[in-house]
Amino acid sequence: MLKKKTHIGFIILALASAMLIISPAQAVDFAISGQINRAAMYADDGDTAKWFFVDNDNSSTRFRFTGSNDFDYDLSVGIVWEVEMQSNPSNEMNMDLTGDTSDVTFNERKMEFYVGSPWGKALLGQGDMASNGTSEVDLSGTDLAAYSSVGDVGGGFEFQKDGVGTGISVGGSRSNFDGLSRKDRVRYDTPKFWGFYGSGSVGNSSIWDAVLRYAGDFGWAKFAAAGGWSDYGTSSTTNDNIFSSSASMLFDFGLNLTASYAYRKQDNKDPYNIFGKVGYKFLEKHAASIQYSRTENLSAKDDKGDTFGLGYVFTPWKSVEFYGTYYLYMLDRDKGSDPDDINVFMAGGRVKF
């Protein structure tokens, strides 16, 4: 009952805030947007096979309030308040579940304001650190189905050996090491120069990062890339730094190539990840891809988490997408015999509003 009251109170507060922002006395324009992303998922770990009905964590169900306006001196000011609301996240499913994971709750994603100017953009509050997304540049059009963060679909499943759990999950044996995610921080983005721009941010516990990005259209192809360095500061006693990078090229006839490399300094294991994807966009509304990735040294020194993936996305209308995903998760252990492979299929849809 307390959770329900909390949710109702949150909604009332949000609506009241919306009324205040869009009232004529305020200078910032206001909009509400979001998405619903639901899917059916089938998993087989070599011992047990089950169906699950999930929220696709590749691009979770969420809603947001945004507002912005231009002011004197070429300044613009805006806000972003984004909340995630997932029922059965696809990265948390496991074979021991007998029903839904838990009560649905609101999770903070972004709560920030920003000031834009000819000299760049400053952001303050809960939001993307500069390095968030540096391992995930992807022009394939299939990132909704499958991308470099392969644990977002089946990360909770545990590897089995002769029907006995190994204690190692998909998510515990592979990662794309994508920077510092979303934090309470201050961030600055430079203006763009010939397609390039830099970013830097600082957060609590002395965490910081710095990133360089590029995006360009050559007519015959589009190209985007990012690379960054992240420092955990005093927030972790086991992790030191992350280097994360990715690049993607989309040719005008539909072929696209995507790659990512990242590593993390961690307790002398220094795990790293390599990722590659080949995709094709065709008939305007279709996109398909095949991908492979390997994470080494994460679950244990010299362990190798290999992932093979297929993705397909159909976009019949701008705000509606249907998709299908297949992942084969493999674990090559340095010590002991290798566990059974895990197979995961997922199909669903995302509707934006």
Secondary structure, DSSP 8 states (H G I E B T S, - for coil): -HHHHHHHHHHHHHHHHHHHHHSTT--SEEEEEEEEEEEEEEEE-SS-EEEEEEE-GGG--EEEEEEEEEEGGGEEEEEEEEEEE-SSBTTS--TT-SS-SS---EEEEEEEEEEEETTEEEEEEEEE-TTTTTT----SS-TTT--S-THHHHTT-EEEETTEEEEEESTTT-----TT-EEEEEEEE---BTTEEEEEEEEGGG-EEEEEEEEEE-SSEEEEEEEEEEE-TTS-SSEEEEEEEEEEEEETTSEEEEEEEEEEEETTT--EEEEEEEEEEETTTEEEEEEEEEEESSSSTT-EEEEEEEEEEEEEETTEEEEEEEEEEEEE-SSS-----EEEEEEEEEEE-
